[in-house]
Amino acid sequence: DEFVITKKGIGTFVLHSPLKDLGRFATANDIAAIFQSHEVRIALEGEAAALAALRRSSTQLQFIKEAQHRMQADFDAAKLSIQPDYDFHLGIAKATNNEIFVQLLEDIHIGLKKTMAIAQNLSRESIRSQRSPNRNKQVLEEHRRIIDAIELQDQESARLAMRFHIAKIKQRIINIQNDKEHKTR
């Protein structure tokens, strides 16, 4: 996860540690599990988005859009938006019309919701402190790109947009510590 670097003949060195700030929201074991789950989510949800672009109904597309609107409303009210965020991702899994995608996403929902809670808490703190005032806008823009690709039935764009979104979630979590250190300099 790019936290350490190994130099042959010298040793292993910590590059940076987000654990100090993340520790307020999750244990070290939780954080490790979250980062591991991102590898699965990129594969699972990237393909789900591609299949949703191919197979979605207008009703399923509307459900995904409504989850996005609820998330926007929560962010506008400075609230966490875990359920609408989860509904957005679950809606895409349902739009594959393959129950296995839905089951897999539901199987990891506790870890998924914990990741969402951690990421949103950290984002809210970054916004409040003005370290990263546009984090919620970035998330909503990433979701919008996914929705647009699904609506246009562009499988490859949907896959790439979802993979990008999941990768950015992980990167935002990792960057929290770096943001703090950069601001204090």
SVG drawing of the C-alpha trace seen along z (x, -y; Angstrom):
<svg xmlns="http://www.w3.org/2000/svg" viewBox="-38 -26 61 41">
<polyline fill="none" stroke="black" stroke-width="0.4" points="0.0,0.0 3.0,-2.3 3.5,-2.8 7.0,-1.4 10.0,-1.1 12.6,1.7 16.2,0.9 18.3,4.0 21.0,4.5 19.8,1.5 16.3,2.3 12.7,1.4 11.7,-2.2 8.3,-3.8 7.4,-6.4 4.4,-7.8 1.8,-6.6 -1.8,-7.6 -2.5,-5.5 -2.2,-8.5 -5.3,-10.2 -7.1,-7.1 -6.7,-5.6 -9.4,-7.9 -11.9,-6.2 -10.6,-2.6 -8.2,-0.1 -5.0,0.9 -6.6,4.2 -9.7,2.4 -7.5,0.2 -5.5,3.1 -8.8,4.8 -10.1,1.7 -7.1,1.4 -7.3,5.1 -11.0,4.7 -10.2,1.9 -8.4,4.5 -11.6,6.6 -13.9,3.6 -11.9,2.3 -12.4,5.7 -16.0,6.3 -17.4,2.8 -15.5,2.0 -17.1,5.0 -20.5,4.3 -20.4,0.8 -19.6,2.1 -22.4,4.6 -24.8,2.1 -24.0,-0.1 -25.0,2.7 -28.0,4.1 -29.5,1.4 -33.2,0.5 -34.5,-3.1 -35.9,-2.3 -32.5,-1.0 -30.7,-4.1 -33.2,-6.3 -32.5,-4.6 -28.7,-5.2 -29.4,-8.9 -31.7,-9.3 -29.0,-7.8 -26.6,-10.4 -29.2,-13.2 -29.6,-12.1 -25.9,-12.0 -25.6,-15.6 -28.4,-16.7 -26.6,-15.1 -23.3,-16.8 -25.1,-20.2 -26.4,-19.7 -22.9,-18.9 -24.1,-15.3 -22.4,-12.0 -24.0,-10.2 -23.2,-6.6 -26.6,-5.0 -27.0,-7.0 -23.4,-6.2 -24.0,-2.5 -27.3,-2.7 -25.4,-4.2 -23.0,-1.3 -25.7,1.3 -27.9,-0.2 -25.1,0.3 -24.7,4.0 -28.4,4.5 -28.3,2.9 -26.0,5.8 -29.1,8.0 -26.8,10.6 -27.7,11.5 -24.2,12.7 -22.8,9.1 -25.5,8.0 -24.7,10.8 -21.0,10.2 -21.5,6.5 -23.9,7.2 -21.4,9.8 -18.8,7.0 -21.3,4.3 -20.0,4.0 -16.5,3.4 -17.8,1.2 -19.9,-0.9 -17.0,-1.2 -14.8,-2.4 -17.4,-4.9 -17.8,-6.2 -14.0,-6.6 -13.5,-8.3 -16.5,-10.6 -15.4,-11.5 -11.9,-12.3 -13.2,-14.3 -15.5,-16.2 -12.6,-17.1 -10.5,-18.1 -13.3,-20.3 -13.9,-21.9 -10.2,-22.6 -9.9,-23.9 -7.1,-21.4 -9.2,-19.9 -12.4,-21.9 -13.4,-20.2 -13.4,-16.5 -17.1,-16.0 -17.4,-17.7 -14.7,-15.4 -16.6,-12.3 -19.9,-13.6 -18.1,-14.3 -16.6,-10.8 -20.1,-9.4 -21.5,-11.7 -19.0,-10.3 -20.0,-6.8 -23.7,-7.7 -23.1,-9.4 -21.2,-6.3 -24.0,-4.0 -26.7,-6.2 -24.8,-6.3 -24.4,-2.6 -20.6,-3.0 -19.2,0.1 -15.6,-0.8 -16.1,-4.3 -18.3,-3.0 -15.6,-0.4 -12.8,-3.0 -14.8,-5.6 -15.7,-3.1 -12.1,-1.8 -10.9,-5.4 -13.4,-6.3 -12.5,-3.3 -8.7,-4.0 -9.4,-7.7 -11.2,-6.6 -8.1,-4.7 -5.8,-7.6 -7.9,-10.1 -7.6,-8.0 -3.9,-7.6 -3.4,-11.4 -5.1,-12.6 -1.8,-12.5 0.1,-14.0 -2.5,-16.9 -2.0,-17.6 1.8,-17.6 1.8,-19.8 -0.5,-22.4 1.7,-22.7 4.8,-23.5"/>
</svg>
